[in-house]
Amino acid sequence: MQNNGMGMGIFLTGAVAGMVAGAALGASMAPSSRQIKRTVNKAAKKVNQAVDNLANAIEM
């Protein structure tokens, strides 16, 4: 018969190890603030260009 306390300890150790591994993987895959700023700036430029194109189309 298995000792329940030991089985629970092994389970909790595995669960904690999984959480740590998941947090490390998530942190390594998260974009840097520089990448986020670059993406936002590119999107803002595209929106400005679209607004300019629309304004030019309306004037014609």
Protein Blocks (a to p, Z undefined) as FASTA:
>chain_A
ZZfklmmmmmmmmmmmmmmmmmmmmmmmpccfklmmmmmmmmmmmmmmmmmmmmmmmmZZ
